[in-house]
Amino acid sequence: MKAPLIVVSGLPRSGTSMLMQMLEAGGVPVMDDGIRPPDVSNPRGYYEVERVKRLHKEVDKSWLADGAGKALKVISFLLEYLPDSFSYQLILMHRPLKEVFASQNRMLDELARERGNAAEESLIKSYEDHLANMRRVLASRPCFSTLPVNYQDVLSQPAKEAVRIAHFLGRELDTARMAQVVDPQLYRNRFE
């Protein structure tokens, strides 16, 4: 049996790129096509595969077999389009929704892109609804085993979270190196 695909997911701006960096530092091969370069919002890179953005449109998803034992970032809105024919170890990032909203707006401003016209309360409500639905979908699909990870816990206790992630994956990872890549200075949009 092939090794599961390690999927790192969450809302945009929830810390998924940081988690991909941790996995790579720990010794997990990561899938990254390098198309989206680092920028001021993600100075260490996005760790994305462009093809993931078309999961909801593609019929042939056999390319995912190349990811067995590797880490792949998949935004939470696309998780439901991963086929049941593979098994997934899902690391699901959680971050306070007000921080997600602020970080998205800051990124759009820094990239000189237009913000959407949704009010903060409306967007946060839609995120809450999405996350609740996603939890229901994941619970009904045995191909997923899931580890929830809190963004703030990773920043405040990276060594402990690195060990927890390695335990979930059932792998010998360099947890010290994983913890070292966490940079609290990149935590720029916080609400105490």
C-alpha positions as CSV (number, residue, x, y, z in Angstrom):
1,M,0.0,0.0,0.0
2,K,1.3,3.4,-0.9
3,A,2.1,6.0,1.8
4,P,-0.7,8.6,2.4
5,L,-0.5,12.0,0.8
6,I,0.2,14.6,3.5
7,V,-2.2,17.5,2.9
8,V,-1.7,20.8,4.6
9,S,-4.9,22.8,4.5
10,G,-6.7,25.7,6.0
11,L,-8.2,29.0,4.9
12,P,-6.0,31.4,2.9
13,R,-3.6,33.2,5.3
14,S,-4.0,30.6,8.1
15,G,-0.3,29.5,8.3
16,T,-0.3,26.7,5.7
17,S,3.0,28.0,4.0
18,M,4.7,28.1,7.4
19,L,3.6,24.5,8.1
20,M,4.9,23.4,4.7
21,Q,8.3,25.0,5.6
22,M,8.3,23.1,8.8
23,L,7.6,19.8,7.1
24,E,10.3,20.4,4.5
25,A,12.8,21.3,7.3
26,G,11.8,18.1,9.1
27,G,12.6,15.9,6.1
28,V,9.2,15.5,4.4
29,P,9.4,16.0,0.6
30,V,7.1,18.8,-0.5
31,M,5.3,19.3,-3.7
32,D,5.9,22.9,-5.0
33,D,6.0,23.8,-8.7
34,G,7.7,27.2,-8.0
35,I,5.3,29.1,-10.2
36,R,4.2,31.5,-7.5
37,P,7.3,33.3,-6.2
38,P,7.9,34.5,-2.7
39,D,6.7,38.1,-2.0
40,V,6.4,40.5,0.8
41,S,3.4,38.6,2.2
42,N,5.1,35.2,2.1
43,P,8.9,36.0,2.0
44,R,9.8,32.3,2.3
45,G,7.4,31.2,-0.5
46,Y,3.9,29.8,-1.0
47,Y,4.7,26.1,-1.5
48,E,1.9,25.7,-4.0
49,V,1.2,23.5,-7.0
50,E,-0.8,25.5,-9.5
51,R,-2.7,22.4,-10.6
52,V,-4.3,22.1,-7.2
53,K,-6.3,25.2,-8.0
54,R,-8.1,23.2,-10.7
55,L,-9.1,20.2,-8.5
56,H,-12.7,21.2,-8.7
57,K,-12.6,21.1,-12.6
58,E,-10.3,18.2,-13.3
59,V,-11.7,14.7,-13.8
60,D,-8.3,12.9,-14.0
61,K,-6.6,13.3,-10.6
62,S,-4.2,10.4,-11.1
63,W,-1.3,12.9,-10.8
64,L,-2.0,12.9,-7.0
65,A,-0.4,9.4,-6.9
66,D,3.0,11.1,-7.3
67,G,2.4,12.8,-3.9
68,A,2.4,9.6,-1.9
69,G,4.5,10.3,1.2
70,K,4.9,14.0,0.2
71,A,3.3,17.1,1.5
72,L,0.9,19.1,-0.7
73,K,-0.9,22.3,0.2
74,V,-4.6,22.4,-0.7
75,I,-6.8,25.3,0.3
76,S,-9.7,24.2,2.5
77,F,-12.3,25.1,-0.2
78,L,-10.8,22.4,-2.4
79,L,-10.5,19.5,0.1
80,E,-13.8,18.0,-1.0
81,Y,-12.5,17.5,-4.5
82,L,-9.7,15.2,-3.4
83,P,-10.7,11.7,-4.6
84,D,-11.5,8.9,-2.1
85,S,-9.1,6.6,-4.1
86,F,-6.2,7.9,-2.1
87,S,-5.5,8.2,1.7
88,Y,-4.7,11.5,3.2
89,Q,-3.0,12.6,6.4
90,L,-4.6,16.1,6.7
91,I,-3.0,18.8,8.8
92,L,-5.6,21.4,9.2
93,M,-4.5,24.9,10.2
94,H,-6.7,27.0,12.4
95,R,-6.3,30.8,12.9
96,P,-8.7,33.3,14.4
97,L,-10.9,34.5,11.6
98,K,-10.4,38.2,12.3
99,E,-6.7,37.6,11.8
100,V,-7.3,35.7,8.6
101,F,-9.4,38.6,7.3
102,A,-6.8,41.2,8.3
103,S,-3.9,39.2,6.8
104,Q,-5.8,38.8,3.5
105,N,-6.5,42.5,3.3
106,R,-2.9,43.4,4.1
107,M,-1.6,41.0,1.4
108,L,-4.0,42.5,-1.2
109,D,-2.8,46.0,-0.2
110,E,0.9,45.0,-0.4
111,L,0.3,43.4,-3.8
112,A,-1.7,46.4,-5.0
113,R,-4.7,44.3,-5.7
114,E,-8.3,45.3,-5.2
115,R,-10.0,44.1,-2.1
116,G,-13.4,42.4,-2.4
117,N,-16.4,44.3,-1.3
118,A,-17.6,41.9,1.5
119,A,-17.9,43.3,4.9
120,E,-15.7,41.7,7.6
121,E,-18.7,40.3,9.5
122,S,-20.2,38.8,6.3
123,L,-16.9,37.2,5.2
124,I,-16.2,35.8,8.7
125,K,-19.7,34.3,8.8
126,S,-19.1,32.7,5.4
127,Y,-15.8,31.3,6.7
128,E,-17.5,29.9,9.8
129,D,-20.1,28.2,7.6
130,H,-17.5,26.8,5.3
131,L,-15.4,25.4,8.1
132,A,-18.5,23.8,9.7
133,N,-19.4,22.2,6.4
134,M,-15.8,21.1,5.8
135,R,-15.7,19.3,9.2
136,R,-18.9,17.5,8.4
137,V,-17.6,16.4,5.0
138,L,-14.2,15.2,6.4
139,A,-15.9,13.3,9.2
140,S,-17.9,11.3,6.6
141,R,-14.8,10.4,4.5
142,P,-12.6,7.6,5.9
143,C,-9.8,8.4,3.5
144,F,-8.9,11.4,5.7
145,S,-7.2,11.3,9.1
146,T,-7.0,14.8,10.5
147,L,-4.8,16.7,12.9
148,P,-6.0,20.2,13.8
149,V,-3.2,22.6,14.4
150,N,-3.6,26.1,15.9
151,Y,-1.5,28.8,14.3
152,Q,-0.9,30.6,17.6
153,D,0.3,27.3,19.2
154,V,2.9,26.8,16.5
155,L,4.2,30.3,17.0
156,S,4.3,30.1,20.8
157,Q,5.5,26.5,21.2
158,P,7.0,25.4,17.9
159,A,9.0,22.5,19.4
160,K,5.9,20.9,21.0
161,E,3.8,21.3,17.9
162,A,6.6,19.9,15.7
163,V,6.7,16.7,17.9
164,R,2.9,16.5,17.8
165,I,2.9,16.7,14.0
166,A,5.7,14.1,13.7
167,H,3.7,11.8,15.9
168,F,0.6,12.2,13.9
169,L,2.5,11.5,10.7
170,G,4.2,8.5,12.3
171,R,7.5,9.6,11.0
172,E,11.0,10.2,12.3
173,L,11.3,13.9,11.6
174,D,13.9,16.5,12.6
175,T,11.6,18.3,15.0
176,A,14.3,20.7,16.1
177,R,14.8,21.9,12.6
178,M,11.0,22.1,12.1
179,A,10.8,24.4,15.2
180,Q,13.7,26.6,14.0
181,V,11.9,27.7,10.8
182,V,9.0,29.2,12.8
183,D,9.5,33.0,12.8
184,P,7.2,34.9,15.2
185,Q,8.2,38.1,13.5
186,L,6.1,37.0,10.5
187,Y,3.0,37.1,12.8
188,R,1.9,40.6,11.8
189,N,-1.8,40.5,12.0
190,R,-2.9,39.5,15.4
191,F,-5.8,40.3,17.7
192,E,-5.2,39.7,21.4
